[in-house]
Amino acid sequence: MKNLLTALVILCAYSATARSADQPNVLFIAIDDLNHWVGHLGRNPQAKTPNIDRLAAMGTAFTNAHCAVPACEPSRCALMGGQRPWTTGCYKNGHVWKKYQQSGNGLSAQFLKAGYHVAGAGKIYHSMGYHEDEWTEYMSKSGKYSNGPGVDKYDGFHKDVTHPDLKDEDIIDWHTADYCIERLKNPDLTKGKPFFIACGLYKPHLAFVAPRKYYDDFPLDSIELPPHIEADLDDIPSAGVKMAQPQGDHAKFLKTGRWKAAIQSYLATCAYTDMNVGRVLDALESSPHKENTIIVLWTDHGWSLGEKQHWRKFALWEETTRTPLVWVVPGMTQAGTRCDQPVDLMSIYPTVCELSGIETPSYVEGISIVPLLKNPQAAWDRPAITTHGRGNHAVRTATHRYIRYADGSEELYHDAEDPYEWKNLAGDPKYSDVKMKMAQWLPTSEVPEQKLGKGKKKKTKAAKKE
């Protein structure tokens, strides 16, 4: 009997090891505030992102991907926690995500439970916060500048400050990439286990500052403004105008004449992040893990740079919701393929679990897009849904965007014909059926939105920097 028990223990240990060896690794790349100004998406021909484009050429690039929330904190809470803001109540920056996501429910926790070495670096949740029990290890931010020494949050944006002596390693993203590169190259650091490595890059988040060499490809006199029309807000309901805030950032840029300078700085910071993506990809490609590592690159939301007289995120139009999303799945995705079906970032949690042979928890509300990774042309009947505050939602299909605000006002755009969403069709009776079908995807119940008290307003103001 003793010999039998010993044999069973050895067999179980061998089986566990065999399963572990067969499990794919995951390289999980998150980028902050990067909109669809990347080369392979073609939205802005001025963009230069050769490494992100190289990744897109390695697998499947989604051309119609959208965030769950157009703000850092709730977007990441939704993606990493698997639940929509109308379920959790984490609607906006300042709704402290740890209060809305139970420890142990996060995506990284599922990999930890499955025996993975789970390492995180940089901004995966908000401001490098994380539940400690959901990670094997996490990079410390101690002694590392998020933007570089002496950099103010508005430098390169509203302030013409360039920091000519700034070096690559002065920005925390360089160290985040280093941390991930070390774990890709050194199997001792991941204890020989399959790994889930999360690489969270801050740029192009404000401040719009990068080392000066990244500005060289974007001479100020060559910068072009994004396509826009003067009367773009004339057919938008007041709730939409309130989100646009035309008398805020946009009015300042018109007064100071720094619109092109801000775009130049944004493109330069995008190029800086692209460089770090390239460093991480180079490390993976030179490692023994290349053939057994799933790569997913995502950004937490889009960013407006003057379209609809709007800047930043915090709105429900194409520029603020659309994001790059790239998957490389060995043995499944085909190099250089594109998928035009609408998907949102809630799909990431269940998809990466399914691909890794890990059970998706029942509370996860996203839908796996494995069928689209197998066949980018596969039939797909689900839209992408984005929420900004309780009652405000956008539904994006392959052809249209429908927005309904909390006060019941609406916008409808035929994006296939009007890609910059200049003509609101919501009041046209011939689109009633389109609106009705799209409205069916809106939530029928939503948890209340927490009102921030005096003690939390400072946190909210700080959170908006993120």
C-alpha positions as CSV (number, residue, x, y, z in Angstrom):
1,M,0.0,0.0,0.0
2,K,2.8,2.4,0.9
3,N,4.5,1.7,-2.5
4,L,1.2,2.3,-4.2
5,L,0.7,5.7,-2.5
6,T,4.2,6.7,-3.3
7,A,3.7,5.8,-7.0
8,L,0.4,7.8,-7.0
9,V,2.2,10.8,-5.6
10,I,5.0,10.6,-8.2
11,L,2.4,10.2,-11.0
12,C,0.4,13.2,-9.8
13,A,3.6,15.3,-9.6
14,Y,4.6,14.1,-13.0
15,S,1.2,14.9,-14.5
16,A,1.2,18.4,-12.9
17,T,4.7,19.0,-14.3
18,A,3.6,17.8,-17.8
19,R,0.6,20.1,-17.7
20,S,2.7,23.0,-16.6
21,A,5.2,22.4,-19.4
22,D,2.4,22.4,-21.9
23,Q,0.8,25.6,-20.7
24,P,1.6,28.7,-22.7
25,N,3.4,31.7,-21.3
26,V,1.7,35.1,-21.5
27,L,3.3,38.5,-22.2
28,F,0.6,41.0,-21.3
29,I,1.5,44.6,-22.6
30,A,-0.7,47.5,-21.4
31,I,-0.2,51.0,-22.6
32,D,-1.6,54.1,-21.0
33,D,-3.6,56.7,-23.1
34,L,-2.4,55.4,-26.5
35,N,-5.2,56.0,-29.0
36,H,-5.4,54.6,-32.5
37,W,-2.6,56.7,-33.8
38,V,-0.4,53.7,-34.6
39,G,0.9,52.9,-38.0
40,H,-0.9,49.7,-38.7
41,L,-4.3,51.3,-38.0
42,G,-3.7,54.2,-40.4
43,R,-5.8,56.7,-38.5
44,N,-3.0,59.3,-38.4
45,P,-0.3,59.0,-41.1
46,Q,2.1,61.1,-39.0
47,A,2.3,58.3,-36.4
48,K,5.5,56.3,-36.3
49,T,5.2,53.1,-34.2
50,P,7.4,50.5,-36.0
51,N,7.6,48.1,-33.1
52,I,3.9,48.0,-32.3
53,D,3.4,47.6,-36.1
54,R,5.9,44.7,-36.0
55,L,3.9,43.0,-33.3
56,A,0.7,43.5,-35.4
57,A,2.5,41.9,-38.3
58,M,3.2,38.8,-36.1
59,G,-0.4,38.1,-35.4
60,T,-4.0,39.5,-35.5
61,A,-4.6,43.2,-35.2
62,F,-8.2,44.3,-34.2
63,T,-9.2,47.4,-36.1
64,N,-12.4,48.1,-34.3
65,A,-11.5,47.5,-30.6
66,H,-12.9,49.8,-27.9
67,C,-12.4,50.4,-24.2
68,A,-14.9,49.5,-21.5
69,V,-14.5,52.9,-19.9
70,P,-12.7,56.0,-21.3
71,A,-10.8,56.7,-18.1
72,C,-7.7,55.0,-16.6
73,E,-8.9,53.7,-13.2
74,P,-12.4,52.2,-14.1
75,S,-11.1,50.9,-17.5
76,R,-8.4,48.9,-15.8
77,C,-10.7,47.8,-13.0
78,A,-13.2,46.5,-15.6
79,L,-10.6,44.7,-17.8
80,M,-8.6,43.2,-15.0
81,G,-11.6,42.4,-12.7
82,G,-13.8,41.1,-15.5
83,Q,-16.9,43.1,-14.6
84,R,-18.6,46.1,-16.2
85,P,-18.8,49.4,-14.4
86,W,-22.6,49.1,-14.1
87,T,-22.0,45.9,-12.1
88,T,-19.2,47.1,-9.8
89,G,-20.0,50.9,-9.5
90,C,-16.4,51.8,-10.5
91,Y,-17.5,54.4,-13.2
92,K,-14.9,57.1,-13.1
93,N,-11.4,58.1,-12.0
94,G,-11.5,58.6,-8.2
95,H,-13.8,55.6,-7.7
96,V,-10.9,53.8,-6.0
97,W,-10.8,50.5,-7.8
98,K,-9.8,48.3,-4.8
99,K,-13.2,49.2,-3.2
100,Y,-14.9,47.7,-6.3
101,Q,-12.8,44.6,-7.1
102,Q,-12.5,41.9,-4.6
103,S,-9.0,40.6,-4.0
104,G,-8.5,37.2,-5.7
105,N,-10.9,37.9,-8.5
106,G,-8.4,39.7,-10.8
107,L,-7.0,38.2,-14.0
108,S,-3.5,37.7,-12.6
109,A,-5.0,35.8,-9.7
110,Q,-6.4,33.1,-12.0
111,F,-2.9,32.5,-13.4
112,L,-1.4,32.5,-9.9
113,K,-3.9,29.8,-8.9
114,A,-3.1,27.8,-12.0
115,G,0.6,27.6,-11.0
116,Y,2.0,30.4,-13.1
117,H,4.8,32.7,-12.0
118,V,2.9,36.0,-12.1
119,A,5.1,39.1,-12.4
120,G,3.9,42.7,-12.8
121,A,5.6,45.9,-13.6
122,G,4.5,49.5,-14.2
123,K,0.9,50.6,-14.6
124,I,-1.5,47.6,-14.9
125,Y,-4.1,48.8,-12.4
126,H,-4.2,52.4,-11.4
127,S,-1.0,54.2,-10.5
128,M,0.9,50.9,-10.0
129,G,-1.6,49.8,-7.3
130,Y,-2.3,46.1,-7.1
131,H,-3.7,43.4,-4.7
132,E,-0.5,41.8,-3.4
133,D,-2.0,38.3,-3.1
134,E,-2.7,38.2,-6.8
135,W,1.0,38.4,-7.9
136,T,4.1,36.4,-7.3
137,E,6.1,39.6,-7.5
138,Y,5.7,43.2,-8.6
139,M,8.3,45.8,-9.5
140,S,8.8,48.5,-7.0
141,K,8.5,52.1,-8.1
142,S,10.7,53.4,-5.4
143,G,13.4,55.7,-6.7
144,K,11.9,55.7,-10.2
145,Y,10.4,58.9,-11.8
146,S,7.2,58.3,-13.6
147,N,7.8,61.1,-16.0
148,G,11.4,62.1,-15.4
149,P,13.1,64.4,-12.9
150,G,11.6,67.9,-12.8
151,V,8.8,67.2,-15.3
152,D,5.4,68.9,-14.6
153,K,2.2,67.1,-15.6
154,Y,1.5,69.8,-18.2
155,D,4.9,70.1,-19.8
156,G,4.6,69.4,-23.5
157,F,0.9,69.9,-23.3
158,H,-0.1,73.4,-22.1
159,K,3.4,74.4,-21.2
160,D,6.2,74.7,-23.8
161,V,8.8,72.9,-21.7
162,T,11.0,70.3,-23.4
163,H,13.6,69.0,-20.9
164,P,16.5,68.7,-23.4
165,D,18.7,66.6,-21.1
166,L,16.0,63.9,-20.4
167,K,17.3,60.4,-21.0
168,D,15.5,57.2,-21.8
169,E,16.2,55.8,-18.4
170,D,14.8,58.9,-16.6
171,I,11.3,57.7,-17.3
172,I,9.8,54.7,-15.4
173,D,8.8,52.9,-18.5
174,W,12.5,52.1,-19.3
175,H,12.8,50.3,-15.9
176,T,9.4,48.6,-16.4
177,A,10.7,47.2,-19.7
178,D,14.0,46.2,-18.0
179,Y,12.1,44.3,-15.3
180,C,10.2,42.3,-17.9
181,I,13.2,41.7,-20.1
182,E,15.1,40.2,-17.2
183,R,12.3,37.7,-16.6
184,L,12.1,36.8,-20.2
185,K,15.8,36.1,-20.4
186,N,16.5,34.5,-17.1
187,P,14.4,31.3,-16.3
188,D,15.7,31.4,-12.7
189,L,13.6,34.5,-12.1
190,T,10.4,32.7,-13.1
191,K,11.4,29.5,-11.2
192,G,11.0,27.4,-14.3
193,K,7.2,27.8,-14.2
194,P,5.0,29.0,-17.1
195,F,4.9,32.8,-16.7
196,F,2.4,35.6,-16.9
197,I,4.4,38.8,-17.3
198,A,2.4,42.1,-17.2
199,C,4.3,45.1,-18.7
200,G,2.5,48.3,-18.0
201,L,3.8,51.4,-19.8
202,Y,2.8,54.9,-18.8
203,K,3.6,56.9,-21.9
204,P,2.0,58.6,-23.8
205,H,0.2,59.6,-20.7
206,L,0.8,63.2,-19.6
207,A,3.3,64.7,-19.3
208,F,3.8,64.8,-23.0
209,V,7.6,64.8,-22.5
210,A,10.2,62.4,-24.0
211,P,13.9,62.6,-24.7
212,R,14.4,65.2,-27.5
213,K,15.6,62.5,-30.1
214,Y,11.9,61.3,-30.3
215,Y,10.9,64.7,-31.5
216,D,13.2,64.5,-34.5
217,D,10.8,62.6,-36.7
218,F,8.0,65.1,-36.0
219,P,9.2,68.6,-37.0
220,L,6.7,71.2,-35.7
221,D,6.3,72.8,-39.1
222,S,5.2,69.4,-40.6
223,I,2.5,68.6,-37.9
224,E,-1.0,68.3,-39.3
225,L,-4.1,68.9,-37.2
226,P,-6.6,66.0,-37.0
227,P,-9.6,66.2,-39.4
228,H,-12.2,68.5,-37.7
229,I,-15.0,70.9,-38.5
230,E,-15.8,74.1,-36.7
231,A,-19.5,73.3,-36.2
232,D,-19.0,69.7,-35.0
233,L,-20.8,70.3,-31.7
234,D,-23.9,72.0,-33.2
235,D,-25.9,68.8,-33.6
236,I,-24.8,67.2,-30.3
237,P,-27.1,67.2,-27.2
238,S,-26.1,69.2,-24.2
239,A,-24.9,66.1,-22.3
240,G,-22.4,65.5,-25.1
241,V,-21.2,69.1,-25.2
242,K,-20.7,68.9,-21.5
243,M,-18.4,66.0,-22.0
244,A,-16.5,67.8,-24.8
245,Q,-15.8,70.8,-22.6
246,P,-14.9,73.1,-25.6
247,Q,-14.2,76.0,-23.2
248,G,-11.6,74.0,-21.4
249,D,-8.4,72.6,-23.0
250,H,-9.5,73.4,-26.5
251,A,-10.1,77.0,-25.8
252,K,-6.7,77.2,-24.2
253,F,-5.0,75.7,-27.2
254,L,-6.8,78.1,-29.6
255,K,-5.6,81.0,-27.4
256,T,-2.0,79.9,-27.0
257,G,-1.5,78.5,-30.5
258,R,-0.1,75.3,-29.0
259,W,-2.4,72.8,-30.8
260,K,0.3,71.5,-33.2
261,A,2.9,71.6,-30.4
262,A,0.8,69.3,-28.2
263,I,0.3,66.9,-31.1
264,Q,4.0,66.9,-31.8
265,S,4.7,66.0,-28.1
266,Y,2.0,63.3,-28.1
267,L,3.5,61.7,-31.2
268,A,7.0,61.8,-29.6
269,T,5.8,60.2,-26.4
270,C,4.1,57.5,-28.5
271,A,7.4,56.9,-30.2
272,Y,9.1,56.6,-26.8
273,T,6.7,53.9,-25.7
274,D,7.0,52.1,-29.1
275,M,10.8,51.9,-28.4
276,N,10.2,50.2,-25.1
277,V,7.7,47.8,-26.7
278,G,10.4,46.9,-29.2
279,R,12.9,46.2,-26.4
280,V,10.5,43.8,-24.8
281,L,9.7,42.1,-28.1
282,D,13.4,41.7,-28.9
283,A,14.0,40.0,-25.6
284,L,11.1,37.6,-26.2
285,E,12.3,36.8,-29.7
286,S,15.8,36.0,-28.5
287,S,14.6,33.8,-25.7
288,P,13.6,30.1,-25.7
289,H,10.0,31.2,-25.0
290,K,9.2,32.7,-28.4
291,E,7.3,29.7,-29.7
292,N,5.2,29.2,-26.6
293,T,4.2,32.7,-25.5
294,I,0.9,34.4,-26.1
295,I,1.3,38.1,-26.6
296,V,-1.6,40.6,-26.1
297,L,-1.1,44.3,-26.4
298,W,-3.9,46.7,-25.3
299,T,-4.4,50.3,-24.3
300,D,-6.8,51.4,-21.6
301,H,-8.7,53.8,-23.8
302,G,-8.3,56.4,-26.7
303,W,-7.4,60.1,-26.5
304,S,-8.8,63.1,-28.3
305,L,-6.5,65.9,-29.6
306,G,-9.0,68.5,-30.6
307,E,-11.6,66.5,-32.5
308,K,-15.0,67.7,-31.5
309,Q,-13.2,70.5,-29.6
310,H,-12.4,67.8,-27.0
311,W,-9.1,66.8,-25.4
312,R,-8.1,63.8,-23.3
313,K,-10.4,60.8,-22.7
314,F,-13.6,61.2,-20.7
315,A,-16.1,61.0,-23.7
316,L,-17.9,58.4,-25.8
317,W,-16.8,59.2,-29.4
318,E,-14.5,57.2,-31.6
319,E,-11.3,59.0,-30.7
320,T,-11.8,58.4,-26.9
321,T,-13.0,54.8,-27.1
322,R,-11.0,53.2,-29.9
323,T,-7.8,51.4,-28.9
324,P,-5.1,49.3,-30.5
325,L,-5.5,45.6,-29.7
326,V,-3.1,43.0,-30.9
327,W,-3.0,39.2,-30.3
328,V,-0.2,36.8,-31.1
329,V,-1.2,33.2,-30.3
330,P,1.3,30.5,-31.4
331,G,-0.4,27.9,-33.5
332,M,-3.6,29.9,-33.8
333,T,-3.2,33.4,-35.2
334,Q,-1.9,34.0,-38.7
335,A,0.8,36.6,-39.2
336,G,-0.3,39.9,-40.6
337,T,-4.1,39.2,-40.2
338,R,-6.7,41.9,-39.3
339,C,-10.1,41.6,-37.7
340,D,-12.6,44.3,-38.4
341,Q,-15.3,43.0,-36.1
342,P,-16.2,45.2,-33.1
343,V,-14.8,44.0,-29.8
344,D,-14.3,45.6,-26.5
345,L,-11.5,45.1,-23.9
346,M,-13.8,43.1,-21.6
347,S,-12.9,40.2,-24.0
348,I,-9.3,40.1,-22.8
349,Y,-10.0,38.3,-19.5
350,P,-12.0,35.4,-20.8
351,T,-9.9,35.1,-24.0
352,V,-6.5,34.8,-22.3
353,C,-7.9,32.3,-19.8
354,E,-9.3,30.1,-22.5
355,L,-6.1,30.2,-24.5
356,S,-4.2,29.2,-21.4
357,G,-6.5,26.4,-20.5
358,I,-7.6,28.2,-17.3
359,E,-11.3,28.2,-16.3
360,T,-12.9,31.6,-16.7
361,P,-14.7,32.6,-13.4
362,S,-18.4,32.8,-13.6
363,Y,-18.5,36.4,-12.6
364,V,-16.6,37.5,-15.7
365,E,-18.9,39.4,-18.0
366,G,-16.8,39.6,-21.2
367,I,-17.0,37.3,-24.1
368,S,-14.0,35.3,-25.4
369,I,-12.9,36.3,-28.9
370,V,-11.0,33.0,-29.6
371,P,-13.3,32.3,-32.6
372,L,-12.0,35.6,-34.1
373,L,-8.4,34.7,-33.4
374,K,-9.0,31.4,-35.2
375,N,-10.7,33.1,-38.1
376,P,-10.8,36.9,-38.2
377,Q,-13.6,36.7,-40.8
378,A,-15.9,34.6,-38.6
379,A,-19.4,35.6,-38.0
380,W,-19.8,38.0,-35.1
381,D,-23.0,39.6,-33.8
382,R,-21.8,41.4,-30.7
383,P,-21.0,45.1,-30.5
384,A,-18.4,46.9,-28.4
385,I,-19.9,48.8,-25.4
386,T,-18.3,51.7,-23.6
387,T,-19.6,53.4,-20.4
388,H,-18.6,56.8,-19.0
389,G,-20.5,57.5,-15.8
390,R,-23.8,55.8,-14.8
391,G,-26.3,55.9,-17.6
392,N,-24.0,57.1,-20.3
393,H,-23.1,54.4,-22.9
394,A,-21.8,54.0,-26.4
395,V,-22.6,50.9,-28.6
396,R,-20.3,50.4,-31.5
397,T,-21.1,47.9,-34.3
398,A,-19.1,47.3,-37.5
399,T,-20.9,50.2,-39.1
400,H,-22.5,52.5,-36.5
401,R,-22.0,54.2,-33.1
402,Y,-25.0,54.8,-30.9
403,I,-24.7,57.0,-27.8
404,R,-27.3,57.4,-25.1
405,Y,-26.8,59.7,-22.2
406,A,-28.3,59.5,-18.7
407,D,-30.8,62.1,-19.6
408,G,-32.1,60.1,-22.5
409,S,-30.5,62.2,-25.3
410,E,-28.9,60.4,-28.2
411,E,-26.3,60.4,-30.9
412,L,-26.0,58.1,-33.9
413,Y,-23.2,58.0,-36.4
414,H,-22.7,56.0,-39.5
415,D,-19.0,55.3,-39.0
416,A,-18.6,53.3,-42.2
417,E,-19.5,56.5,-44.1
418,D,-18.6,59.2,-41.6
419,P,-15.5,57.9,-39.8
420,Y,-15.0,61.2,-37.8
421,E,-18.6,61.2,-36.7
422,W,-19.5,64.7,-37.9
423,K,-23.2,64.1,-38.6
424,N,-25.5,63.0,-35.8
425,L,-28.3,60.9,-37.3
426,A,-30.2,60.3,-34.1
427,G,-33.0,62.6,-35.0
428,D,-33.5,61.1,-38.5
429,P,-36.6,58.8,-38.4
430,K,-35.2,56.4,-41.0
431,Y,-32.6,55.3,-38.5
432,S,-35.1,54.4,-35.8
433,D,-34.7,50.7,-36.3
434,V,-30.9,51.0,-36.2
435,K,-31.2,52.8,-32.9
436,M,-33.6,50.3,-31.4
437,K,-31.5,47.3,-32.3
438,M,-28.4,49.0,-30.8
439,A,-30.2,50.1,-27.7
440,Q,-31.0,46.5,-26.9
441,W,-27.4,46.1,-25.8
442,L,-27.6,48.7,-23.1
443,P,-27.8,47.6,-19.5
444,T,-31.3,47.3,-18.0
445,S,-30.0,48.0,-14.5
446,E,-27.0,49.9,-13.1
447,V,-25.6,50.1,-9.6
448,P,-25.6,53.6,-8.2
449,E,-22.6,55.9,-8.8
450,Q,-20.9,56.8,-5.6
451,K,-20.8,60.5,-4.9
452,L,-17.3,61.6,-3.8
453,G,-17.4,63.4,-0.5
454,K,-15.1,66.2,0.7
455,G,-12.5,63.8,1.9
456,K,-12.3,62.1,-1.5
457,K,-12.3,65.1,-3.8
458,K,-8.5,65.5,-3.5
459,K,-8.1,61.9,-4.5
460,T,-10.4,62.5,-7.5
461,K,-8.3,65.5,-8.6
462,A,-5.1,63.5,-8.2
463,A,-6.7,60.5,-10.1
464,K,-7.5,62.7,-13.0
465,K,-3.8,63.2,-13.6
466,E,-3.7,59.5,-14.4
